[in-house]
Amino acid sequence: MQEGNGKTANIILLNGQSNASGCAILDYLYKNSTNQEIEKYKNGYSNVFINYFNENGNTSSNGEFVKVKAGQGANLNMFGPKLGIADYLAKNYPNEIFFIIKYAWSGSCLYSQWIQPNGEGGDLYDAFINFTKTSLNYLILKNYSININAMCWMQGESDSMTYELAQDYQINTLNLINNVRNDLKSYNSSKGIYFIDAGIGNGELLKYYQIVNNAKYNVSLLDAKNIYIDTLKEGLRCDEEPYDNPNIYHYDSLSMIKLGNLFAQQILKIL
């Protein structure tokens, strides 16, 4: 990677479970995109880079920052919100440089895996913080000026499957936010780390999705740096792809692009 020469590196953290890892199918995205869009997705973006790790190490950038492009999801044939984030940022801020640090794990619960009952970080949280600090320190060694803009959080499906987990989602989210801001405070910009939280869908097994989404919304009311994206109100869909047997827990391809766009729109308000 090129030297930063003191240039500001705008940092975006991307975390959560499968919809953060990226389970939207590239073939469907290509079917619904123009040739020009497909070319961008495949070639990547010259000012938006990513260091990523998905569950079990199935896909990763091997500890390096690479251009954001198609095929960096839960497997090489899938993608996540970072593609929509990168596309929107590249269009609107082509002269800025952005670095996405993604650590996600499909099927993970906020309770216990990310946040323990006592409010401290769980195993996934600790791994995420270590991965993030290693990535940030690498950029510092490359002589970039670090500015963490936001943490984008796409999670909650697992916690919506039981009433007990859903009921605790608000306090667990607050503990997550507090821990992140405390553990990464030495890398903070003067504005602090914004927490951009996306709502979950209403799949059949997600019985208590409304409780989880209400918790996300309530958290957004407690601090101006906490932001909630109402994905259901925005019309994101999980019920069309694959055509013959829709996966009702993972966003369809165009909805995944829109999710990334929605994250990016909030990020641009912070810059």
Beta strands, then each sheet from edge to edge (+ up, - down):
strand 1: 8-16
strand 2: 24-25
strand 3: 48-53
strand 4: 66-67
strand 5: 78-79
strand 6: 98-104
strand 7: 145-154
strand 8: 194-198
strand 9: 226-229
sheet 1: 4+ 3- 6- 1- 7- 8- 9-
sheet 2: 2+ 5-
end
